[in-house]
């Protein structure tokens, strides 16, 4: 029976291939296909429904139903049995369709005489394109072999729909990858950019879906899987001393590569008429569909591994590597599922923007994007399957929106926005060398954040007075091995030279949480943001900190040096870290190396606990820098990686400003220099309020200095402070409305 079914399946696929090869219009092709399927399946009805928009299916072709209903019958996702298949990506197979829960009778189709129903999703790589339906008068369940054959056919239909084989009149038969699409994601780096798509991992294109010689295809699959297994084994051998998470992923790869079930399913697909490539993609589509339904994080990751492994296997079978021969456009917008910091740095400043399906605001990619001042949007779901190399694209990093293949009206409005930003930057250039001095005579020192040598050219052009935060972890994150002390010393020396005498505050290695070194074992923690990170790692594993401190001292080479320790939560942690610096100083003195002419050692205040440290802490520390991003998330107990909660708490909340005011007053009582570093320092309204609360040093990304300075020079900070005080006394939860009204009335 199975042999006969395999043969019938191959015959059907062969007929489909011939029908698709005919030089006919899209509608005619679809009509021909529904006739072929109905005839081969021995059913009176075969219908194809395609999506006309995200929520609506349209009957595009039918054999057996009323021909007048084609392009007129429409269903919402979830509506009727067809809508259920579309919503769940699961097969519905019933011998009594009218009795099924959710059944909806469409009188214009004339389907009331058909009892049996089998609906199969038409999907490619987890992306639903429509539903394939067969119906018959006889009350029967379609057999497992028949359902399997329909799945195979649906897969071919999906691939051909993707390739534009069914283009015709109406929204449901519009060519894919040509319509304007808007993706709403999250903002990880502000800014706006226009350009053309460059896919980090180009999609594998399969053109030989159907094969006549199963034995040849089975041999091709076997050879490709063996090559894949050898490759995975080599990766495992090379990562034998790597971190735990990397080894777990590679072990999952090896498990799937050696899975007999995975191999057997692909072999069955080939025996029914698919090519080796099509069989792999069919399994990949199944995995993607499951991924959409699974809520368990571990299972989703394993399905993600299988998806990635399928891509590797497809590249082996097709010979289509990452290098397609296409040239990088002059204005590339990088599109990727995710990307590492090293890979991103290889692209460098050639990129106009970056759009990721995954990522986080604190990820390595986001850190590099900020360092390079490249707009970055994250969580743009499905963009890698929709975008094609060369597509026109607009990236709005301010709003977290991406416009793919935008229409002329959107392009015009977007270009106006970019032009306005450019005009503003020209205005800011005119005050670049002027102080950020308010109308009532208060001067605020504006510094820039940096993490790469590439940032330092921005120092003179931005108008910054120095580098308030130099993130040293990027030199560790972009490598596969621990950097050597001599390498770090040279890099830090280059930074000091590039600053041309302006102050640079070096933050020691801040790893853990979302910043994990590829060559260090990852700790399995339920809440990494509150776990083993930053100075906690350094004090437990002091070897790396000692090496870095020695590199910093040697980089100074007798010049002034400023160093601060991250994530200090209590006085004893600062004392222990400062003791390591004293040991490093003594070692350098004994070795005869020049010591810094002036050494300032400070701490980042990122936890509320440190604001209540003993008075002796504020007397001992040379300076403090408020790490606004972490401090705010801990103050409000709102994870800054969680879009649902991070945006509901305002920096200008009265309780948070009052808390900051308390820190300012403690530092004033001990004459401890204090600065504020973080995204909020670079937002003009927030910056003005921080200055009004007594903060006199702000550190931000270079592009924010102009806007902040411009507003700072136009306001009276004592008046702003009074507005804040009045709002607080009035019982307002946030001072933002009151401050905004003041700024409008005083402009």
C-alpha positions in Angstrom: 0.0 0.0 0.0 2.8 2.4 1.0 4.7 1.6 -2.2 1.6 2.4 -4.3 1.0 5.6 -2.4 4.6 6.7 -2.9 4.3 6.0 -6.6 1.0 8.0 -6.7 2.5 10.8 -4.8 5.5 11.0 -7.2 3.1 11.0 -10.1 1.1 13.8 -8.6 4.2 15.9 -7.9 5.4 15.2 -11.5 2.1 16.5 -12.9 2.3 19.5 -10.6 5.8 20.2 -11.8 4.6 20.0 -15.4 1.7 22.3 -14.7 3.9 24.8 -13.0 6.3 24.7 -16.0 3.6 25.7 -18.4 3.7 29.2 -19.7 0.3 30.2 -18.3 -1.1 32.9 -16.1 -1.2 32.5 -12.3 -4.9 32.0 -12.1 -4.8 29.3 -14.9 -2.0 27.5 -13.1 -4.0 27.4 -9.8 -7.1 26.2 -11.6 -5.1 23.4 -13.3 -3.5 22.4 -9.9 -6.8 22.1 -8.1 -8.1 19.9 -10.9 -5.0 17.7 -10.7 -5.2 17.3 -6.9 -8.9 16.5 -6.8 -8.4 13.9 -9.6 -5.4 12.3 -7.9 -7.0 12.3 -4.4 -10.3 10.9 -5.7 -12.2 13.8 -4.1 -14.9 15.9 -5.6 -13.5 19.2 -4.3 -10.0 20.8 -4.1 -9.7 24.4 -3.1 -6.8 26.8 -2.5 -7.2 29.7 -0.1 -4.5 32.4 0.1 -4.0 35.3 2.4 -5.0 38.7 1.0 -3.9 40.4 4.2 -2.6 39.3 7.6 -6.1 38.5 8.9 -8.1 37.5 5.8 -8.1 34.4 3.5 -9.6 34.4 0.0 -10.7 31.5 -2.1 -8.4 31.8 -5.1 -9.1 28.5 -7.0 -11.4 25.5 -6.7 -12.4 22.3 -8.4 -15.9 21.3 -7.4 -17.2 24.4 -5.5 -19.2 27.1 -7.2 -16.8 28.9 -9.7 -18.5 32.2 -9.0 -17.4 32.2 -5.4 -13.7 32.4 -6.4 -12.2 35.7 -5.2 -15.5 36.5 -3.5 -15.5 34.0 -0.6 -13.3 35.4 2.3 -12.7 34.2 5.8 -11.1 35.8 8.8 -8.3 33.8 10.5 -9.9 31.5 13.0 -13.3 31.6 11.1 -14.6 28.3 10.0 -12.5 25.1 9.6 -10.3 26.8 7.0 -9.7 29.7 9.3 -8.8 27.3 12.1 -6.1 25.6 10.0 -4.7 29.1 9.1 -4.6 30.2 12.8 -3.2 27.0 14.3 -1.1 25.7 11.4 -2.6 22.3 12.2 -4.4 19.9 9.9 -8.1 19.4 10.3 -9.4 16.0 9.0 -13.1 15.3 9.6 -15.6 12.8 8.1 -18.5 15.1 9.2 -17.3 18.7 8.8 -20.7 20.4 9.5 -20.7 18.8 13.0 -17.2 20.1 13.8 -16.9 22.9 16.3 -16.4 26.2 14.6 -17.7 25.0 11.2 -19.1 27.9 9.1 -21.3 27.3 6.1 -20.5 29.6 3.1 -23.7 29.4 1.0 -22.2 30.9 -2.1 -19.8 28.0 -2.5 -22.4 25.2 -2.7 -20.4 23.1 -0.3 -23.4 21.9 1.7 -23.4 18.6 -0.1 -19.8 17.7 1.0 -19.4 15.9 4.3 -15.6 15.0 4.5 -13.1 17.8 4.9 -9.3 17.9 5.1 -7.5 21.2 5.4 -3.7 21.5 5.3 -1.7 24.7 5.9 0.3 26.1 3.0 3.4 27.3 4.8 7.1 28.0 4.2 9.5 28.2 7.1 6.7 28.8 9.6 5.2 31.6 7.5 1.5 30.8 6.7 0.6 31.6 3.0 -2.8 29.9 2.9 -4.8 26.6 3.2 -5.2 23.6 0.8 -8.6 21.9 1.2 -10.0 18.7 -0.2 -13.7 17.7 0.3 -15.9 14.7 -0.7 -19.5 13.7 -0.4 -18.6 10.4 1.2 -18.3 10.5 4.9 -14.8 9.4 5.5 -11.5 10.4 7.2 -8.7 10.9 4.7 -6.0 8.3 5.4 -2.6 9.1 6.9 -1.0 8.5 3.5 -3.5 10.9 1.8 -2.9 13.6 4.4 0.9 13.1 4.1 0.6 13.5 0.3 -1.4 16.7 0.8 1.3 18.0 3.1 3.9 17.4 0.5 1.8 19.1 -2.2 1.1 22.1 0.2 4.9 22.4 0.7 5.4 22.6 -3.1 2.5 25.1 -3.4 4.1 27.3 -0.7 7.5 27.3 -2.4 5.9 28.2 -5.8 3.8 30.9 -4.2 7.0 32.3 -2.7 8.6 32.2 -6.1 5.6 34.1 -7.7 4.1 31.2 -9.7 0.5 32.3 -8.9 0.5 36.0 -9.5 -2.8 37.4 -10.7 -5.4 40.0 -10.1 -6.5 40.8 -6.5 -4.7 41.2 -3.2 -4.5 37.5 -2.5 -2.5 36.9 -5.7 -0.2 39.9 -5.5 3.4 38.9 -6.0 5.2 38.4 -2.6 8.1 40.4 -1.6 6.8 43.4 -3.6 4.3 44.9 -1.2 5.0 47.6 1.3 5.3 46.1 4.8 5.7 47.8 8.2 7.5 46.0 11.1 7.0 47.3 14.6 9.9 46.3 16.9 11.9 47.8 19.7 14.3 50.7 19.7 17.9 49.7 20.7 19.7 52.6 19.1 18.1 55.9 18.1 18.4 57.5 14.7 16.8 57.3 11.2 18.3 55.8 8.1 17.3 55.1 4.5 18.9 52.5 2.4 18.7 49.1 0.8 18.5 45.6 2.4 21.6 43.5 2.9 20.8 40.1 4.3 23.5 38.8 6.7 22.4 35.2 5.9 20.8 35.2 2.4 17.8 32.9 2.0 18.5 29.6 0.3 16.5 29.5 -3.0 15.2 26.0 -4.0 14.2 25.7 -7.6 14.3 21.8 -8.0 11.4 20.9 -5.7 10.4 17.7 -7.5 12.8 14.8 -8.4 12.2 11.8 -10.7 15.1 9.7 -9.2 14.6 9.0 -5.5 17.7 6.9 -5.3 19.9 9.8 -6.5 18.2 12.2 -4.1 18.6 9.8 -1.2 22.3 9.5 -2.0 22.7 13.3 -2.2 20.9 13.6 1.2 23.1 11.0 2.8 26.3 12.6 1.6 25.2 16.0 2.7 24.2 14.8 6.2 27.5 13.0 6.6 29.3 16.3 5.7 27.1 18.1 8.2 27.9 15.6 10.9 31.7 15.9 10.3 31.4 19.6 10.4 29.5 19.5 13.7 32.0 17.1 15.2 34.8 19.5 14.2 33.0 22.4 15.8 32.6 20.4 19.0 36.3 19.5 19.0 37.2 23.1 18.5 34.9 24.3 21.3 35.9 21.6 23.8 37.1 24.2 26.2 34.4 26.7 25.4 31.6 27.9 27.6 28.8 25.6 28.7 26.1 27.2 26.6 28.1 26.9 23.4 28.8 23.3 24.1 25.1 22.6 24.8 24.1 24.1 21.4 26.7 22.1 19.6 25.7 18.9 21.4 22.1 19.6 20.3 23.3 20.0 16.8 25.0 16.7 16.9 21.9 15.1 18.4 19.8 16.3 15.6 22.4 15.6 12.9 22.4 12.0 14.1 18.7 11.7 14.6 17.3 8.7 12.9 13.7 10.1 13.1 14.8 13.3 11.3 16.6 11.4 8.6 13.7 8.9 8.2 11.2 11.7 7.7 13.3 13.3 5.0 13.8 10.0 3.3 10.1 9.4 3.2 9.6 12.9 1.7 12.1 11.9 -1.0 10.4 8.6 -1.7 7.2 10.5 -2.3 8.8 12.6 -5.0 10.5 15.6 -3.4 14.1 16.6 -4.1 16.6 16.3 -1.2 16.5 20.1 -0.8 12.7 20.2 -0.7 12.6 17.4 1.9 15.0 19.3 4.2 12.9 22.5 3.9 9.7 20.6 4.5 11.1 19.4 7.8 12.4 22.9 8.5 9.0 24.4 7.9 7.4 21.8 10.3 10.0 22.8 13.0 9.2 26.5 12.5 5.5 25.9 12.8 6.0 24.0 16.0 8.2 26.8 17.3 5.3 29.2 17.0 3.1 27.0 19.2 5.7 26.1 21.9 5.8 28.3 25.0 8.5 26.3 26.8 11.8 28.3 26.4 14.0 25.2 26.3 11.9 23.4 23.6 11.9 26.6 21.5 15.7 26.8 21.7 16.0 23.2 20.6 13.6 23.8 17.6 15.7 26.9 16.9 18.8 24.6 16.8 17.0 22.3 14.4 16.1 25.2 12.2 19.7 26.4 12.1 21.0 22.9 11.4 18.5 22.7 8.5 19.9 25.9 7.0 23.4 24.4 7.2 22.3 21.3 5.4 20.5 23.3 2.7 23.6 25.3 2.0 25.6 22.0 1.7 23.0 20.6 -0.8 22.6 23.7 -2.9 26.1 25.1 -2.6 24.6 28.5 -1.7 26.9 30.0 1.0 26.7 33.3 2.7 28.6 34.8 -0.3 26.1 35.0 -3.1 28.2 37.1 -5.4 26.0 40.2 -4.8 27.7 43.4 -4.1 27.1 45.3 -0.8 24.9 48.3 -1.7 26.3 51.8 -1.2 23.7 52.4 1.6 23.3 49.0 3.3 20.7 48.3 6.0 21.8 45.0 7.6 19.0 42.5 8.2 19.6 39.4 10.4 18.0 37.1 12.9 20.8 38.0 15.3 24.5 38.9 15.0 27.6 38.8 17.2 29.7 41.9 18.0 32.7 40.6 16.0 30.6 40.1 12.8 29.0 43.5 13.3 32.4 45.2 13.6 33.5 43.6 10.4 30.8 45.6 8.6 31.8 48.7 10.6 30.6 52.2 9.7 29.6 51.1 6.2 26.1 50.2 7.6 23.4 52.8 7.6 21.2 50.8 9.9 20.6 47.4 11.5 17.3 45.4 11.9 17.3 42.2 14.0 14.5 39.7 14.6 16.0 39.0 18.0 18.4 40.9 20.2 18.0 43.1 23.2 18.7 46.7 24.3 21.7 45.5 26.3 23.0 42.9 23.8 26.5 42.9 22.4 25.1 44.0 19.0 23.3 47.0 20.6 26.5 48.0 22.4 28.4 48.0 19.1 25.6 49.8 17.3 25.6 52.6 19.9 29.4 52.8 19.6 29.1 53.2 15.8 26.0 55.5 16.1 24.0 53.2 13.8 20.2 53.1 14.2 19.2 49.7 15.5 15.7 48.1 15.7 15.2 44.8 17.4 12.4 42.3 17.6 11.3 42.9 14.0 9.5 39.6 13.7 9.8 37.7 10.4 11.7 40.4 8.5 14.4 37.9 7.4 11.8 35.9 5.5 10.1 39.0 4.0 13.0 41.1 3.0 15.1 40.5 -0.1 18.6 41.8 -0.9 18.3 45.2 -2.5 14.8 46.1 -1.2 14.3 49.7 -0.4 14.0 50.1 3.4 13.6 52.9 6.0 14.7 52.4 9.6 13.3 54.5 12.4 15.4 53.8 15.5 13.5 56.4 17.5 10.1 54.7 17.1 11.4 51.1 16.6 9.7 50.9 13.2 10.9 49.6 9.9 9.3 50.4 6.5 10.1 47.8 3.9 9.4 48.7 0.3 7.7 51.9 1.4 5.3 53.9 -0.8 6.2 57.4 -2.0 4.2 59.2 0.7 6.0 57.3 3.5 9.4 57.9 1.8 8.7 61.7 1.5 7.7 62.0 5.1 10.7 60.0 6.3 13.1 62.1 4.2 11.6 65.2 5.7 12.4 63.8 9.2 16.0 63.0 8.2 16.4 66.5 6.7 15.1 68.1 9.9 17.5 66.1 11.9 20.4 67.1 9.6 19.3 70.8 9.9 19.3 70.4 13.7 22.8 68.9 13.6 24.0 71.9 11.6 22.5 74.2 14.3 24.2 72.2 17.0 27.5 72.5 15.2 27.3 76.3 15.7 27.4 75.9 19.5 29.8 73.0 19.6 32.6 75.0 21.3 30.3 76.9 23.6 29.5 75.7 27.1 26.2 74.1 28.2 25.4 77.1 30.3 21.8 77.8 31.4 20.2 81.3 31.2 20.7 81.6 35.0 24.4 80.9 34.7 24.8 77.3 35.7 27.3 75.3 33.6 26.8 71.6 33.0 29.7 69.5 31.8 28.7 67.2 29.0 30.7 64.1 28.3 30.4 61.3 25.8 30.2 57.5 26.2 32.5 55.3 24.1 33.6 51.7 23.8 35.7 51.6 20.6 38.6 53.5 19.2 36.1 54.3 16.4 34.2 56.5 18.8 37.1 58.8 19.6 37.0 60.9 16.4 33.6 62.0 17.6 35.1 63.6 20.7 36.2 67.0 19.2 33.3 67.2 16.7 30.6 66.4 19.3 31.6 69.2 21.6 32.1 66.8 24.5 34.4 67.8 27.3 35.7 64.3 27.7 34.8 60.6 27.8 32.5 60.0 30.9 32.4 56.3 30.3 34.7 54.1 28.2 33.3 50.5 28.1 36.3 48.2 28.2 34.4 45.0 27.8 34.0 45.4 24.0 37.7 44.5 23.6 36.9 41.2 25.4 33.6 40.4 23.7 34.7 40.6 20.1 37.4 37.9 20.5 37.4 34.2 20.9 40.3 34.2 23.4 41.2 36.3 26.4 43.2 39.4 25.2 46.8 39.7 26.4 47.9 42.5 28.9 50.3 44.0 26.3 47.4 44.2 23.7 45.1 45.9 26.2 47.8 48.3 27.3 48.4 49.4 23.7 44.6 49.8 23.1 44.1 51.9 26.2 47.1 54.0 25.4 45.7 54.7 22.0 42.4 55.8 23.6 44.3 58.2 25.9 46.3 59.6 23.0 43.2 60.0 20.9 41.4 62.0 23.7 44.1 64.7 23.3 44.4 65.5 27.0 40.7 65.3 27.7 39.6 63.1 30.6 38.7 59.5 29.9 36.9 57.4 32.5 37.7 53.8 32.0 35.1 51.4 33.4 36.6 48.1 34.3 35.3 44.9 32.8 31.5 44.8 33.1 30.5 41.2 32.1 27.7 38.9 33.2 24.0 39.4 32.8 23.6 40.0 29.0 27.3 40.4 28.4 28.9 36.9 28.4 32.5 36.3 27.2 32.6 33.5 24.5 35.6 31.9 26.2 34.3 31.9 29.8 31.9 29.3 31.3 28.4 30.7 31.5 26.6 30.5 34.8 23.1 29.2 34.6 21.2 31.8 36.6 17.5 32.4 36.9 17.9 36.2 36.9 21.3 37.2 35.4 20.7 40.9 35.8 20.7 40.4 39.6 23.4 37.7 39.5 27.1 37.1 39.2 28.2 40.1 37.1 30.6 43.0 36.8 32.6 43.6 40.0 31.2 40.5 41.6 32.9 38.4 38.9 36.1 40.5 39.2 36.4 40.0 42.9 35.7 36.2 42.7 38.1 35.8 39.8 40.6 38.6 40.5 43.2 37.4 37.9 41.4 39.2 35.0 40.9 42.4 37.0 44.6 42.5 38.0 45.7 42.0 34.4 43.3 44.8 33.3 44.4 47.2 36.0 48.0 46.6 35.1 47.2 47.3 31.5 45.5 50.5 32.4 48.4 51.7 34.5 50.9 50.9 31.8 48.7 52.6 29.2 48.8 55.8 31.3 52.6 55.8 31.2 52.9 58.7 33.6 49.8 60.5 32.4 46.6 61.1 34.4 44.3 58.0 34.7 40.7 57.7 35.8 39.2 54.3 36.5 35.8 53.2 37.9 34.4 49.9 39.1 30.9 48.8 37.9 28.0 47.6 39.8 29.3 48.4 43.3 26.4 47.5 45.7 28.1 48.0 49.1 31.1 49.7 50.6 33.2 46.5 51.1 33.1 45.8 47.4 34.6 49.1 46.6 37.3 48.7 49.3 38.2 45.2 47.9 38.4 46.5 44.3 40.4 49.6 45.4 42.8 47.2 47.3 43.4 45.4 44.0 44.3 48.7 42.4 46.7 49.5 45.2 48.4 46.1 44.7 48.7 46.8 41.0 50.2 50.2 41.7 52.8 48.6 44.1 53.7 46.0 41.6 54.2 48.6 38.9 56.4 50.6 41.2 58.5 47.6 42.1 59.0 46.8 38.4 60.1 50.4 37.8 57.2 51.3 35.5 56.0 55.0 35.5 52.9 55.6 37.6 50.1 57.9 36.7 50.7 61.5 37.5 47.2 61.6 38.9 45.0 58.6 39.7 41.2 58.9 40.3 39.4 55.7 41.3 35.6 55.8 41.4 32.5 53.6 41.4 29.3 53.3 39.5 26.1 53.7 41.5 23.7 51.3 39.8 22.0 49.7 42.8 19.7 51.6 45.3 21.7 50.1 48.2 24.8 52.1 47.4 22.9 55.4 47.9 22.5 54.4 51.5 26.1 53.3 52.1 27.9 54.7 55.2 29.3 58.2 55.1 32.9 56.8 55.0 32.2 55.4 51.5 31.3 58.8 50.1 34.4 60.2 51.8 36.7 57.4 50.4 35.6 57.2 46.8 37.2 59.7 44.4 34.0 60.1 42.4 30.7 58.5 41.7 28.8 58.0 38.4 25.1 57.1 38.5 24.5 54.3 36.0 21.0 55.4 35.1 19.9 52.4 33.0 20.5 49.8 35.7 19.6 52.0 38.6 16.2 52.8 37.1 15.3 49.1 36.4 16.2 48.2 40.0 14.5 51.2 41.5 11.2 50.4 39.7 11.7 46.6 39.6 11.2 46.7 35.9 13.4 44.7 33.6 14.8 47.0 30.9 14.7 44.1 28.4 11.0 43.7 28.9 9.0 45.9 26.6 5.8 45.3 28.7 7.2 47.0 31.8 10.2 49.1 30.9 8.3 51.8 29.2 5.7 52.3 31.9 8.1 53.9 34.4 9.2 57.4 33.7 12.6 58.8 34.6 10.8 62.0 35.5 8.7 60.1 38.1 8.6 62.1 41.3 9.9 59.3 43.5 12.9 58.6 41.2 13.8 62.3 41.0 13.6 62.6 44.8 15.8 59.5 45.1 18.4 61.1 42.8 18.2 64.4 44.8 19.1 62.4 47.9 22.2 61.1 46.2 23.2 64.6 45.0 22.8 65.9 48.6 25.0 63.1 50.0 27.7 63.8 47.5 27.5 67.5 48.2 28.0 66.9 51.9 31.2 65.0 51.3 32.3 67.1 48.3 32.3 63.9 46.1 32.2 64.5 42.4 29.0 63.0 40.8 27.9 62.4 37.3 25.0 60.7 35.6 25.6 58.3 32.7 22.9 56.5 30.6 20.3 56.9 27.9 18.3 59.5 29.9 21.3 61.8 30.1 21.1 62.1 26.3 17.4 63.0 26.2 17.2 66.8 26.3 14.1 67.1 28.6 15.4 64.5 31.0 18.9 66.1 31.0 17.5 69.5 31.9 15.6 67.9 34.8 18.6 66.0 36.0 20.6 69.3 35.9 17.8 71.0 37.8 18.1 68.4 40.5 21.7 69.3 41.0 23.7 67.0 38.7 26.4 68.9 37.0 28.1 66.2 34.9 26.2 64.2 32.3 27.6 61.5 30.0 25.8 60.4 26.8 26.2 59.1 23.3 28.0 61.7 21.1 25.0 62.5 18.9 23.0 63.6 21.9 25.4 66.3 23.1 24.2 68.9 20.5 20.5 68.6 21.4 21.1 68.5 25.1 23.4 71.5 25.0 21.0 73.4 22.8 18.1 73.1 25.2 20.3 73.6 28.3 21.4 77.0 27.0 17.8 78.1 26.5 16.4 77.3 30.0 16.6 78.7 33.5 17.5 75.7 35.7 16.3 77.4 38.9 12.9 77.9 37.2 12.8 74.2 36.1 13.6 73.2 39.7 10.7 75.2 40.9 8.4 73.6 38.4 9.5 70.2 39.6 9.0 71.2 43.2 5.5 72.5 42.5 4.5 69.3 40.7 5.9 67.3 43.6 3.9 69.3 46.1 0.8 69.0 43.9 1.0 65.2 44.2 1.8 64.6 40.5 3.2 61.1 39.8 5.5 62.5 37.1 6.8 66.1 36.5 7.0 65.6 32.7 3.7 67.4 31.8 4.5 70.3 34.0 8.1 70.6 32.6 6.8 70.3 29.0 4.3 73.1 29.6 7.0 75.3 31.1 9.3 74.7 28.1 6.5 75.5 25.7 5.6 78.7 27.5 9.1 79.9 27.9 10.3 79.2 24.3 
